[in-house]
Amino acid sequence: LRLQLAEDDAKGGGRSSSSSSLLEFAVKEKKSIVRKKAVGRASNILAKPKWLKAEAATSSKYNELRETVRGLGLATVCEEAKCPNIGECWGGGGKDDENHTATATIMIMGDTCTRGCSFCAVKTSRTPPPPDPEEPRKVAHAISEWGLDYVVFTSVDRDDIPDQGADHFRQVIQTLKRKSPDILVEALTPDFQGQMDLVSHVATSGLDVYAHNIETVERLQRRVRDYRANYSQSLNVLRHAKHAQPDLITKTSIMLGLGETDEDIRQTLSDLRENHVDVVTFGQYLQPSRKHLPVKQYVTPEKFKEWQLEGEQMGFKYVASGPLVRSSYKAGEFFLKNIVKQKQQQQQQQQIAS
């Protein structure tokens, strides 16, 4: 560099030339800098199709339910799991809905789960706060204020409690039934680590519908669910609930769009029927955040309709199937109420006859 500068000085006749040369050099270098846009990372998030549009949560009934939930310190799976139907369910459906009833799924035993499923948006911790002993009373009070005739309870997994919360579940149901004897209760339960005495404890609590979600097909279980959950264990829970209380309606839910095949789904439906499951729902898996499992496929409404028809042909008493259908989606409750009431009437007739 020194030699080049000396040569430039000699050619230019002095220091001013050197300064000029350096200035020209710097300007040339500056102009030659071209900033290129960084190549973006490949995204595995699929664009949502037009049919995945949910009703906005703006109705007065929605606001009323939200205020009651907040005031009593309750949690709902509608909020914690970021359900897309919260506006429709809490608002009581659309104007054209002849069964215009607002519904909410109460999540008992807190809002923090001891498991970490790859699809779920609920908070996780190994040591969540203990359940609120006043929760059964608070829940019964809230539901009586809402004036519902059908309610769904669910819960986080509580592997940190010796009985996984089975007795708390039972207390919530029985407290509500004492306060509102005519209300129909659906319980969407954990697997209780496959301990069938705990399943029986909840199944015989006086509820009307015992629900436990199998979530996905057998091949994808380990990838989708927490390692403590599995396909055969969930089937056993559903079968045992019916065995413990034969009059119960049993129900489960399957997410689509995780990479399952048609044959996977048919085998799952066959396994469910072999275990005497009465009701199944199909819904589109939606990725809650970039940290969760990506969507492999957006299933069309037409395909969901095909699965509904196939499920009905296989003997399920009711099949709810659609992109935005969830396990406790309100659309099924009208039909479930009829099924439960028909069973109750049959039992009464049998008692009169005997």
RODO-2510 file (C-alpha; in nm, 4 decimals, decimal comma):
residues 354
     n   res          X          Y          Z
     1     l     0,0000     0,0000     0,0000
     2     r     0,2883     0,2355     0,0869
     3     l     0,4543     0,1664    -0,2485
     4     q     0,1292     0,2333    -0,4339
     5     l     0,0786     0,5593    -0,2449
     6     a     0,4352     0,6655    -0,3241
     7     e     0,3835     0,5957    -0,6937
     8     d     0,0552     0,7912    -0,6893
     9     d     0,2343     1,0844    -0,5218
    10     a     0,5018     1,0788    -0,7858
    11     k     0,2486     1,0802    -1,0673
    12     g     0,0319     1,3462    -0,9075
    13     g     0,3159     1,5683    -0,8006
    14     g     0,2551     1,5937    -0,4302
    15     r     0,0495     1,5375    -0,1225
    16     s    -0,2689     1,6887    -0,2567
    17     s    -0,2744     1,4291    -0,5318
    18     s    -0,2293     1,1562    -0,2720
    19     s    -0,5186     1,2927    -0,0720
    20     s    -0,7275     1,3146    -0,3850
    21     s    -0,6376     0,9600    -0,4795
    22     l    -0,7313     0,8320    -0,1374
    23     l    -1,0590     1,0209    -0,1504
    24     e    -1,1394     0,8806    -0,4929
    25     f    -1,0497     0,5321    -0,3708
    26     a    -1,2800     0,5629    -0,0696
    27     v    -1,5685     0,6996    -0,2778
    28     k    -1,5322     0,4232    -0,5344
    29     e    -1,5331     0,1592    -0,2639
    30     k    -1,8398     0,3129    -0,1003
    31     k    -2,0321     0,3241    -0,4244
    32     s    -1,9428    -0,0345    -0,5025
    33     i    -2,1090    -0,1664    -0,1829
    34     v    -2,4342    -0,3380    -0,2744
    35     r    -2,6553    -0,4517     0,0093
    36     k    -2,8345    -0,7739    -0,0738
    37     k    -3,1505    -0,8848     0,1012
    38     a    -3,0946    -1,1898     0,3180
    39     v    -3,2482    -1,5080     0,1858
    40     g    -3,5525    -1,5913     0,4035
    41     r    -3,5807    -1,9191     0,5852
    42     a    -3,8051    -2,1786     0,4307
    43     s    -4,1421    -2,1703     0,6075
    44     n    -4,3378    -2,4872     0,6835
    45     i    -4,6523    -2,2969     0,7801
    46     l    -4,9277    -2,3444     0,5247
    47     a    -5,1522    -2,0537     0,4314
    48     k    -5,5010    -2,0909     0,5765
    49     p    -5,7774    -2,1565     0,3232
    50     k    -6,0824    -1,9351     0,2916
    51     w    -6,3175    -2,1816     0,4633
    52     l    -6,1347    -2,1424     0,7978
    53     k    -6,3166    -1,8320     0,9118
    54     a    -6,4736    -1,8111     1,2571
    55     e    -6,7358    -1,5719     1,3844
    56     a    -6,5963    -1,2697     1,5705
    57     a    -6,6449    -1,2639     1,9475
    58     t    -6,8512    -0,9454     1,9807
    59     s    -7,2002    -1,0375     2,1079
    60     s    -7,3464    -0,9220     2,4391
    61     k    -7,3890    -1,2863     2,5480
    62     y    -7,0178    -1,3444     2,4874
    63     n    -6,9295    -1,0455     2,7062
    64     e    -7,1709    -1,1646     2,9763
    65     l    -7,0161    -1,5116     2,9883
    66     r    -6,6655    -1,3694     2,9927
    67     e    -6,7462    -1,1397     3,2858
    68     t    -6,8950    -1,4293     3,4858
    69     v    -6,5914    -1,6486     3,4188
    70     r    -6,3525    -1,3692     3,5192
    71     g    -6,5524    -1,2736     3,8272
    72     l    -6,5538    -1,6270     3,9677
    73     g    -6,1918    -1,6980     3,8781
    74     l    -6,2818    -1,9884     3,6489
    75     a    -6,0891    -2,1132     3,3469
    76     t    -6,2395    -2,2274     3,0166
    77     v    -6,0804    -2,4458     2,7540
    78     c    -6,2357    -2,2082     2,5005
    79     e    -5,9841    -1,9408     2,6035
    80     e    -5,6871    -2,1478     2,7190
    81     a    -5,6769    -2,3619     2,4040
    82     k    -5,7497    -2,0618     2,1764
    83     c    -6,0592    -2,2259     2,0281
    84     p    -6,1715    -2,0559     1,7041
    85     n    -6,5392    -2,1088     1,7922
    86     i    -6,5447    -1,9011     2,1089
    87     g    -6,7486    -1,6217     1,9485
    88     e    -7,0106    -1,8610     1,8146
    89     c    -7,0392    -2,0837     2,1213
    90     w    -7,0332    -1,8116     2,3850
    91     g    -7,2578    -1,5938     2,1728
    92     g    -7,5165    -1,8673     2,1331
    93     g    -7,4753    -1,9280     1,7606
    94     g    -7,5914    -1,7210     1,4688
    95     k    -7,9222    -1,5489     1,4147
    96     d    -8,0485    -1,8417     1,2116
    97     d    -7,9595    -2,0961     1,4796
    98     e    -8,2876    -2,2430     1,6014
    99     n    -8,1097    -2,3895     1,9049
   100     h    -7,9844    -2,0510     2,0217
   101     t    -7,8065    -2,1540     2,3437
   102     a    -7,4791    -2,0094     2,4665
   103     t    -7,2368    -2,2777     2,5806
   104     a    -6,8937    -2,2794     2,7412
   105     t    -6,6595    -2,5605     2,8375
   106     i    -6,5389    -2,5124     3,1937
   107     m    -6,1802    -2,6233     3,2579
   108     i    -6,1447    -2,7348     3,6172
   109     m    -5,8343    -2,7857     3,8339
   110     g    -5,6614    -2,4766     3,6993
   111     d    -5,5222    -2,3600     3,3671
   112     t    -5,1810    -2,5311     3,3822
   113     c    -5,1215    -2,8881     3,2630
   114     t    -4,8547    -3,1341     3,3759
   115     r    -4,8162    -3,2675     3,0218
   116     g    -4,6796    -3,1124     2,7069
   117     c    -4,8586    -3,2334     2,3956
   118     s    -4,7139    -3,0985     2,0703
   119     f    -5,0487    -2,9641     1,9465
   120     c    -5,1841    -2,7962     2,2600
   121     a    -5,1693    -2,4277     2,3591
   122     v    -5,2462    -2,4795     2,7301
   123     k    -4,9696    -2,3780     2,9739
   124     t    -4,7545    -2,6539     3,1225
   125     s    -4,5690    -2,7091     3,4488
   126     r    -4,4467    -3,0036     3,6543
   127     t    -4,5904    -2,8468     3,9701
   128     p    -4,9071    -2,6447     3,8974
   129     p    -5,0931    -2,4717     4,1825
   130     p    -5,3253    -2,7020     4,3806
   131     p    -5,6923    -2,7207     4,2758
   132     d    -5,9276    -2,4691     4,4342
   133     p    -6,1381    -2,6530     4,6981
   134     e    -6,4139    -2,3969     4,6405
   135     e    -6,4284    -2,4709     4,2684
   136     p    -6,7264    -2,7137     4,2806
   137     r    -6,9403    -2,4472     4,4477
   138     k    -6,8192    -2,1687     4,2143
   139     v    -6,8850    -2,3775     3,9045
   140     a    -7,2350    -2,4769     4,0177
   141     h    -7,3142    -2,1111     4,0895
   142     a    -7,1844    -1,9910     3,7520
   143     i    -7,3759    -2,2498     3,5505
   144     s    -7,6994    -2,1845     3,7379
   145     e    -7,6573    -1,8129     3,6572
   146     w    -7,6112    -1,8888     3,2880
   147     g    -7,9297    -2,0963     3,2810
   148     l    -7,7774    -2,3744     3,0689
   149     d    -7,9371    -2,7145     3,0273
   150     y    -7,6215    -2,8802     2,8873
   151     v    -7,2692    -2,8184     3,0116
   152     v    -6,9242    -2,9567     2,9333
   153     f    -6,6470    -2,9968     3,1920
   154     t    -6,2886    -3,0695     3,1021
   155     s    -5,9596    -3,0450     3,2855
   156     v    -5,5878    -3,0220     3,2474
   157     d    -5,3854    -3,3347     3,3271
   158     r    -5,2827    -3,3408     3,6930
   159     d    -5,0162    -3,6101     3,7165
   160     d    -4,8873    -3,4288     4,0269
   161     i    -5,1934    -3,5327     4,2334
   162     p    -5,2188    -3,8915     4,3670
   163     d    -5,5615    -3,9516     4,2084
   164     q    -5,4912    -3,7193     3,9107
   165     g    -5,7881    -3,5098     4,0160
   166     a    -6,0535    -3,7798     3,9740
   167     d    -6,2237    -3,7023     4,3053
   168     h    -6,2255    -3,3282     4,2299
   169     f    -6,3943    -3,4072     3,8979
   170     r    -6,6547    -3,6138     4,0806
   171     q    -6,7216    -3,3398     4,3366
   172     v    -6,7739    -3,0765     4,0662
   173     i    -7,0281    -3,2951     3,8837
   174     q    -7,2191    -3,4004     4,1948
   175     t    -7,2313    -3,0473     4,3375
   176     l    -7,3773    -2,9200     4,0110
   177     k    -7,6281    -3,2055     3,9887
   178     r    -7,7514    -3,1346     4,3420
   179     k    -7,8038    -2,7688     4,2531
   180     s    -7,9470    -2,8324     3,9042
   181     p    -8,0803    -3,1928     3,8865
   182     d    -8,2115    -3,1639     3,5305
   183     i    -7,8930    -3,0347     3,3725
   184     l    -7,7097    -3,2684     3,1347
   185     v    -7,3367    -3,2993     3,2044
   186     e    -7,0590    -3,3995     2,9673
   187     a    -6,7127    -3,4612     3,1150
   188     l    -6,4092    -3,4509     2,8868
   189     t    -6,1529    -3,6279     3,1039
   190     p    -5,7806    -3,7029     3,1058
   191     d    -5,6635    -4,0648     3,0844
   192     f    -5,5847    -4,0830     3,4608
   193     q    -5,2632    -4,2675     3,3657
   194     g    -5,4755    -4,5668     3,2693
   195     q    -5,5882    -4,6320     3,6294
   196     m    -5,9347    -4,7758     3,5716
   197     d    -6,0536    -4,7302     3,9304
   198     l    -6,0153    -4,3542     3,8761
   199     v    -6,2058    -4,3763     3,5465
   200     s    -6,4873    -4,5568     3,7318
   201     h    -6,4863    -4,2902     4,0045
   202     v    -6,5712    -4,0232     3,7471
   203     a    -6,7955    -4,2407     3,5292
   204     t    -7,0261    -4,3178     3,8231
   205     s    -7,0495    -3,9559     3,9443
   206     g    -7,3850    -3,8895     3,7764
   207     l    -7,2645    -3,7448     3,4473
   208     d    -7,4433    -3,8189     3,1202
   209     v    -7,1652    -3,8160     2,8569
   210     y    -6,8134    -3,9462     2,9203
   211     a    -6,5673    -3,7996     2,6709
   212     h    -6,1980    -3,8704     2,6316
   213     n    -6,0061    -3,7641     2,3230
   214     i    -5,7918    -4,0066     2,1309
   215     e    -5,6667    -3,6973     1,9386
   216     t    -5,5058    -3,8658     1,6376
   217     v    -5,4507    -4,1984     1,4642
   218     e    -5,2327    -4,4675     1,6212
   219     r    -4,9335    -4,4104     1,3911
   220     l    -4,8981    -4,0442     1,4931
   221     q    -4,9637    -4,0754     1,8672
   222     r    -4,6041    -4,0454     1,9871
   223     r    -4,5363    -3,7425     1,7681
   224     v    -4,8563    -3,5578     1,8600
   225     r    -4,9251    -3,6429     2,2250
   226     d    -4,7238    -3,6378     2,5468
   227     y    -4,5208    -3,9550     2,6035
   228     r    -4,7473    -4,0507     2,8965
   229     a    -5,0508    -4,0778     2,6676
   230     n    -5,1030    -4,3502     2,4102
   231     y    -5,3597    -4,4997     2,1761
   232     s    -5,4428    -4,8238     2,3579
   233     q    -5,4636    -4,6470     2,6939
   234     s    -5,7220    -4,4026     2,5570
   235     l    -5,9256    -4,6851     2,4046
   236     n    -5,9182    -4,8651     2,7409
   237     v    -6,0442    -4,5529     2,9192
   238     l    -6,3416    -4,5216     2,6834
   239     r    -6,4248    -4,8907     2,7054
   240     h    -6,3995    -4,9000     3,0835
   241     a    -6,6188    -4,5914     3,1304
   242     k    -6,8981    -4,7714     2,9477
   243     h    -6,8326    -5,0881     3,1502
   244     a    -6,8478    -4,8956     3,4802
   245     q    -7,1712    -4,7177     3,3822
   246     p    -7,3440    -4,8906     3,0881
   247     d    -7,5986    -4,6094     3,0412
   248     l    -7,3260    -4,3542     2,9656
   249     i    -7,2743    -4,2117     2,6190
   250     t    -6,9042    -4,2258     2,5320
   251     k    -6,7438    -3,9747     2,3018
   252     t    -6,4052    -3,8935     2,1465
   253     s    -6,2444    -3,6527     1,9018
   254     i    -5,9934    -3,6805     1,6165
   255     m    -5,7860    -3,3975     1,4676
   256     l    -5,7196    -3,4079     1,0937
   257     g    -5,4364    -3,2431     0,9026
   258     l    -5,1432    -3,3941     1,0948
   259     g    -5,0294    -3,6312     0,8214
   260     e    -5,2787    -3,9151     0,8698
   261     t    -5,3990    -4,1260     0,5774
   262     d    -5,7532    -4,2375     0,4965
   263     e    -5,6612    -4,5908     0,5993
   264     d    -5,5313    -4,4605     0,9338
   265     i    -5,8640    -4,2873     0,9979
   266     r    -6,0740    -4,5882     0,8984
   267     q    -5,8749    -4,8123     1,1320
   268     t    -5,9225    -4,5628     1,4152
   269     l    -6,2985    -4,5512     1,3572
   270     s    -6,3090    -4,9301     1,3535
   271     d    -6,1150    -4,9473     1,6817
   272     l    -6,3508    -4,6944     1,8412
   273     r    -6,6585    -4,8917     1,7420
   274     e    -6,5028    -5,2134     1,8755
   275     n    -6,4716    -5,0344     2,2090
   276     h    -6,8383    -4,9225     2,1994
   277     v    -6,7740    -4,5497     2,1527
   278     d    -7,1024    -4,3760     2,0640
   279     v    -6,9987    -4,0313     1,9368
   280     v    -6,6990    -3,9072     1,7379
   281     t    -6,6050    -3,5595     1,6185
   282     f    -6,3621    -3,4576     1,3448
   283     g    -6,1938    -3,1163     1,3275
   284     q    -5,9045    -2,9466     1,1501
   285     y    -5,5819    -2,9185     1,3489
   286     l    -5,4708    -2,5543     1,3693
   287     q    -5,1163    -2,4708     1,4771
   288     p    -5,1374    -2,2485     1,7895
   289     s    -4,7859    -2,1043     1,7436
   290     r    -4,4563    -2,1657     1,5629
   291     k    -4,3451    -2,3770     1,8581
   292     h    -4,6191    -2,6310     1,7961
   293     l    -4,6592    -2,8998     1,5327
   294     p    -4,7077    -2,7590     1,1815
   295     v    -5,0207    -2,8313     0,9814
   296     k    -4,9497    -3,0941     0,7171
   297     q    -5,2745    -3,0479     0,5264
   298     y    -5,5917    -2,8394     0,5339
   299     v    -5,8759    -3,0855     0,4853
   300     t    -6,1625    -2,9581     0,2704
   301     p    -6,5210    -2,9265     0,3998
   302     e    -6,6227    -3,1851     0,1395
   303     k    -6,3782    -3,4383     0,2838
   304     f    -6,5067    -3,3714     0,6347
   305     k    -6,8568    -3,4453     0,5055
   306     e    -6,7348    -3,7769     0,3662
   307     w    -6,5968    -3,8755     0,7064
   308     q    -6,9259    -3,7825     0,8707
   309     l    -7,1197    -4,0100     0,6355
   310     e    -6,8701    -4,2931     0,6739
   311     g    -6,8819    -4,2668     1,0530
   312     e    -7,2602    -4,2764     1,0546
   313     q    -7,2573    -4,5824     0,8313
   314     m    -7,0230    -4,7556     1,0765
   315     g    -7,2837    -4,7198     1,3520
   316     f    -7,1832    -4,4146     1,5549
   317     k    -7,4896    -4,2543     1,7126
   318     y    -7,3684    -3,9080     1,6212
   319     v    -7,0797    -3,7711     1,4121
   320     a    -6,9841    -3,4011     1,4062
   321     s    -6,7352    -3,3312     1,1295
   322     g    -6,6086    -2,9998     0,9941
   323     p    -6,2973    -2,7801     0,9770
   324     l    -6,3880    -2,5801     1,2890
   325     v    -6,5557    -2,8581     1,4862
   326     r    -6,3937    -2,9250     1,8246
   327     s    -6,4546    -3,2009     2,0789
   328     s    -6,6938    -2,9852     2,2830
   329     y    -6,8325    -2,7807     1,9935
   330     k    -7,1891    -2,6649     2,0576
   331     a    -7,3250    -2,8057     1,7306
   332     g    -7,3375    -3,1562     1,8758
   333     e    -7,5119    -3,0708     2,1971
   334     f    -7,8633    -3,0509     2,0545
   335     f    -7,8283    -3,4037     1,9186
   336     l    -7,6580    -3,5345     2,2309
   337     k    -7,9355    -3,3920     2,4466
   338     n    -8,1899    -3,5877     2,2433
   339     i    -7,9856    -3,9080     2,2726
   340     v    -7,9471    -3,8690     2,6502
   341     k    -8,3142    -3,7886     2,7005
   342     q    -8,4198    -4,0859     2,4907
   343     k    -8,2060    -4,3099     2,7114
   344     q    -8,3575    -4,1588     3,0237
   345     q    -8,7086    -4,2177     2,8927
   346     q    -8,6235    -4,5795     2,8107
   347     q    -8,4908    -4,6319     3,1634
   348     q    -8,8074    -4,4831     3,3141
   349     q    -9,0276    -4,7069     3,0988
   350     q    -8,8245    -5,0123     3,2005
   351     q    -8,8603    -4,9185     3,5675
   352     i    -9,2379    -4,8762     3,5290
   353     a    -9,2661    -5,2072     3,3448
   354     s    -9,0715    -5,3910     3,6126
***
